[in-house]
Amino acid sequence: MSKPEVFITFRVTQQEKDLLKLYCEQEARNQTEVLRELIRSLNRRIKKPSDL
């Protein structure tokens, strides 16, 4: 896998931050891992031209 090159910064509510923190603690994973996995999973959700 290639080395990360880009930073993404965005705002969340305190409730969303707490939810992410709780999930990470529960799964013993860091926030970066969890968010990267979420972003990568989006590929399965993107509609292909043949699906439109």
C-alpha positions in Angstrom: 0.0 0.0 0.0 1.3 3.5 -0.8 2.3 6.0 1.8 -0.4 8.5 2.7 0.2 11.9 1.2 -2.8 14.0 1.9 -4.4 15.3 5.1 -8.2 15.7 5.4 -9.5 17.8 8.2 -13.2 18.1 9.0 -15.5 19.1 11.8 -17.7 16.7 13.7 -20.1 17.2 16.7 -18.9 16.2 20.1 -21.4 13.3 20.0 -19.8 12.0 16.7 -16.3 12.3 18.2 -17.3 10.4 21.3 -18.9 7.7 19.2 -15.8 7.3 17.1 -13.6 7.2 20.3 -15.8 4.6 21.9 -15.8 2.5 18.8 -12.0 2.7 18.5 -11.6 1.7 22.2 -14.0 -1.2 21.8 -12.2 -2.5 18.7 -8.7 -1.6 20.0 -8.0 0.3 16.8 -7.0 3.9 16.2 -9.1 6.5 14.6 -7.0 6.7 11.4 -7.4 3.0 10.8 -11.2 3.2 11.3 -11.7 6.2 9.1 -9.4 4.8 6.3 -11.4 1.6 6.3 -14.7 3.6 6.1 -13.4 5.6 3.1 -12.2 2.4 1.4 -15.6 0.8 1.9 -17.2 3.6 -0.1 -15.8 2.0 -3.3 -18.5 -0.7 -2.9 -21.2 1.9 -2.6 -20.3 3.9 -5.7 -22.7 3.2 -8.5 -21.1 2.1 -11.7 -22.4 3.6 -15.0 -24.0 0.2 -15.8 -26.0 0.5 -12.5 -27.5 3.9 -13.4 
